[in-house]
């Protein structure tokens, strides 16, 4: 069994976010990048399925050399090898085209991604990969079992969950209830130093989008206490100041 796990890196959740060039680009100076948490779930589930049958799990990342510490973490969790496509990820379309080009002739039984990256929250790569590779794509999965050439998958839908089956190969995106992320042990950390990490050059693709401007959320306002004996004051504030009722 051969499994491909797509991995992105994101700012640590404690990072203070700032922007450069008149708020048109993210300022990476001093930012600690980590493996995207949803991708950790995808990797853990891939290992849970592949390890018992002697399969392999390959990590694929579209990004520059500064992501290699996070890639090594993925290797320390148990991945067999890793590939870094040497290009800055500009948008989901660009990433999906790079991944699809690499994966199309490698014979992977299935591909896992995270449901989204926690910085841009796009959630588009899984569906794009399915279309580009002409294989089924299943978003936000919470359970996955593979038996022979068939996968049984539970996924989130509006108002509940559904169970579907898919033939192999397929691509799916991991949701938070899929599993608990695997924690690297010392043996895994030491082994990761010598596991192969190949660097390949990107294919030429057209950029379909660009970022016009970033804005930080408004700072939290102080709490205003309204007397329980003055409901009319609360209604007035909600209608005329907060403008949340008519």
N, C-alpha and C positions, 0 to 999 in steps of 0.2 A: 504493500500500500504506500502510495506517495501522496503527501498532503502539502499544500502551499498555504502559508499564513501571511497575509499582507499586514505590515506593521508601519505605523506612523509614530512620530515623536511629537510631543506637545509640551507646552510650558508646565512646570510644576504648579500645582493649584495654589501654592503660597506666593507665586510670583506677582510682583507689582507690574501691571501692564502699562506701557507707554508707547507712543507712536512718534515717528519721524516724518520729516518732509511735509509739513503742514497736514499731519494726520493721514497721510496716504500710504504709509507702510509701517508694519510692526517693528518695534525696536527690540532687537535680539540681544543687545549689550547687557551682560550680566545675568541673562536668563538661564535658569537650570531646566534643561529639557529631560523629559522622562518618556518611557514607553506608554503609549496611549492605553488607558485602563481597559477599554473594551477589547483592544487587541491582545492584552494579557489573557482575557477570558478565551478568546479565539485560539490562542496558542495552547493554553492549558487543555481545552477540549480536544484539540488536534492530537496532543500528546497522549491523552487518556485513551483515544481510539487507536492510534498508530503503535504505541509502545507494546501492548500485549501481543500484537501479531508481527512484531519485528519490522514495522513500517518506518518510513522516514518522514521527517517534517522539515520543510525548508522555509526559512524566513525571507520575505522579500520587502525591501524598503526603497522608496523613491526619495532620495535626498542626498545631502552632501556629507563630507567626511565627519563633520561634528556630531553626526548621529551614531557613530560607531560604538560609543560606550553603551548606548541603549540597545543596540543590536547585540552586543556581547552579553548583555543581561538576558536577552531572549535565548541566546545560545546556552547560557548557564542554567536556564529553566529546563533545558533538555532538547532543544531543537538540534537537528542533525547538522545543518549547515545554513549559511545565509548568503543572500545576494543583495548588493546595494546598487541600484541604478543611479548613476552619478549625475543627478540633475535636481535642482530645486523644484519642489512640488508647487506648481502655480495654481492649479485648481483640480477638482475631482476628475474632470474629463482628461486632463493631462496625465494624472496618475493612472487612471483606468487604461488608457491607451498604452502606457509603458508596461503595466502589469500584463495586459492581454498579449502584447507582442512577445514578452518573455515566456509566458505560460502556454501559448497556443500549441507548441509542439513538444512539450515536456512530459506529457502523459500523466498529469496529476489526477488522482481519483476524485478529489474535491478541493475546493479553495474556501478558506474562511477569512473573513475580515471582521473588524469591529463594526458595531452598528453605525458609529460615527466617530470622528475625532472630537475630543472635548474642547478644542479651541474654536474651530469654525462650524462644528455641528451640522455638516452638510448631509451626511448619510446617503451619498449618491453612488459611491464607488461600487458597492455590491451589485446594484441593478445595472450599472453601466457595463461591468464585467460580464454579467450574464448575457447582455445583448451582443457585446463584441465577440465573445467566444461561442455564442449560440448554444448556451447551456442553461438549465433552469437556475433561477436566482430566488432565494428565499430570505426575506428580511427579518430582523429582530427575532432570532430563534432563542428559545429558552430550554429546549432539550434536543439532543441529537444522538441517534443510534444508527450504526451502519452494520448491515448484515448482508454479506455477499455483494450483489450489485445494486442494493436498494438501501436508501436512507429513510428513516422515520424521524420526522421533525415536528416539534411543537413550536409555535410562533405566536407572538402577540398580535392581536387584531383589536379594532375598536370595540370596547365593551367585553373583551374576553380573550380566549386563546383557541387556536385551532390546531389539529394534528394533520399533517400532510405527509405523503411519501414521494420520493423522487428517485429516479435512476441516477447512477453515477455516469459522468461527472456532473457536479453542480457547484454553485457558489452560494454561501450563506453568510449572514452577518450576525455577530454574537451580541446578545442582550445580557443584562446584568445577572439574571437568574440562571444562566446556562451552567455555571460552575463557580467554585472558589478558585481564584488565581493561585497558581503554583508558586511557592517560595523557593528560590534557588538555595541549595545547600553548598557546603564548602567544596565537596567533590565536583559539583556542577560548575562552580565558579572557576575552579582550577582547570577543568576540562575545556571550558569555553575559550581559554587563551589560545588553544591550538586547533580549534575547529575552523574549517574553511569559511572565509568570508570573501566572496568574489565581488569584484567591482566591474560593472559593465556600463558601456556608454549608452545614453538614451537614443531612441529613434527620433527622427524629426517629425514633429506634429505641430499643428496650428493651435495657438492659444485662442480659446473661444470666449474668455472673460478677463476682466481686469478689475482691480479694486479702486474705487473712486475716492472713498473717504472712510475712516474709522472714527467712531465716537465712543467715549466711555459712558457708562450709565450715570444718570444723575445721582449725586450723593444722597444718602439717606437723610430724611428730614427728622427733626426732633419730634417727639411725641407730644401731642396737644391733648390735655385732659379736658373733657367736657362733663359738666355736672349731670348726673342722672335726672335732675329736676329741670334740665333745659334741653329737651329733645329738639325743639325748634332751632336752637343754635347748631346742633349737629347736622340737621337737615339742610340748613342754610350753607354750611361749610361744604357739605358733600355736593350740593347743587352748584354753588357759585365759585367755590375755590378749587376743590378737587375735580369737579365736573364729571362725576361718575353716575349721577342720576339727573333726570330731567325735571 
